[in-house]
Amino acid sequence: MTNVYETILKELQTLGKAPYETSLEEVMVIMKNLLKYLNPSYARGKKVGFISYTDKKFNKESRLVLSTPRFLTRKLGLQNYLSENCIKKLTDKINKSLFKNVKIKIIKGKKITCAYEEAVGNHSCMTGDYAECTLLYEMNPNKIQMIIIKQGNDSARALLWKLDCNRFYVDRIYTCSGACEELLQSFAAKNDFLVRWNNVPTSILHVSQLKFSKKSIPYMDTFIYGTIRKNLLDVSALKGEYCLQETDGHLCDYNSEITCTHCGIDLCDEDVVYSYDNDEPYCDGCYQSLFTRCEKCDRELFVDDAYTLMVYSAFHHMVRSKSLCSDCVKKMEKEGEIIRCSNCKQCFLTTDVFHRLNSDNDICSVCQTQRL
């Protein structure tokens, strides 16, 4: 068998145990049979973060390719046995074992400008000819640095900010490689860096007293507000006098009259999310936490008003949950697709025998167990 086959089994074995009901020994037997059938190997040219395999359903002579995490879930079905976090760790271990020569470095000053000129990681509105508009980073090496990951022909980049609270914050990751993104995230976790979107409180996202000059202000992903004090620039994710989301290097006067309906922070026009039903303005964070969409009809609805359809695997492990509006629930109930629990507001597929409702009291097996 190939090195890929052996590596996947070896890293799976290091988990020690499966977090769900199925034992690791049972999982290993299932995985060995699947891997023999799929015969995984390196993708052509040893492309980083991708695995080649044979799928006899299509053509036993042809080889298909998937990224490592997708191979683990779509072809091996590990989401039925392992948690999402466990699969991420397993992906990281497998990629590190299979794809060597990973280079990780933190750069600052002029090297950051060069990284934008060369579009390290991926192209963006500030790469190439627009790199001259990123001089703010070059002028403040003690407060703004950049993490760069290189693995073969793939790479990733992310700005590393020193916040006023003395914590380091990893900004948006730019890359075309899922493997490089996972490596950068792992590096951030090992160094106890805060990471964009990982529940970082907006209230601490401030960096003060930055040197700047004309046409040196880049488009900001996180620190979108700026205030000038004593010829120095303070940047923030919360509020400020200027909007820092221009691509020509200039400050944009900002006098916002728009505030988030829920949390009250000031918003740039580009950052406003309007609810469909009442046309109220929200910041992205509040909108994501307050609203969801029905996965049947795509209607917007409050999270608290949504019904939850629980989808289970053949092993009775919860694979995922779906949000549904009341109209779709009633329709699906009438058509016999789902059953609704009168106690917990959750719905189950009628084909899900394990979680079928108790016919005597019309509640799901989970609620029935809790009542015993």
Summary of the structure (lengths in Angstrom):
residues: 372
radius of gyration: 25.0
end to end distance: 50.6
largest distance: 74.2
contacts: 1116
relative contact order: 0.07
helix: 33%
strand: 25%
